[in-house]
Amino acid sequence: MPMTPKEMDRKVDEHFGFEARDDVEGVLATLAPDAVHDIVGWPLGPTHGRDGARPFYEALFADLSDGKVECLNRLYGDDFLVDESVWRGRAPGRPFGLAGKNRPLEFRLLHVIEFAKNGDIKRENVWVDLAAIMQQLPQN
């Protein structure tokens, strides 16, 4: 049976909750063991499996802090959802290769998430508003 929107929300909110707490192990536990993790524009390209996704989350949690995600809209299909959100926090590191200098940062995210039959995330595609990030973190 396909997952209900409520079940999908619960899994994605759990995933985002671990991200908000910079909990690498928690985030990875929400992924299927063979998950495809694709942050569009990430220099290493799509990764496979929990261990493949680990370097992204380690870098992300070093580069961004105090993050909060506000969901703007979700669309649901059979075993997938599309989430439009806004991330707000600080950039102490080098998010997406840009010197953050601990400045405040806000940008939109679009997630397309597919679920395995057991409810784990089997594919996560993420698009970030890099233009907004570049505008807020000028490198002059």
Helices and strands as residue ranges (DSSP letters): H 5-20, H 24-29, E 31-39, E 47-48, H 49-63, E 65-77, E 80-91, G 95-97, E 103-115, E 121-128, H 130-136
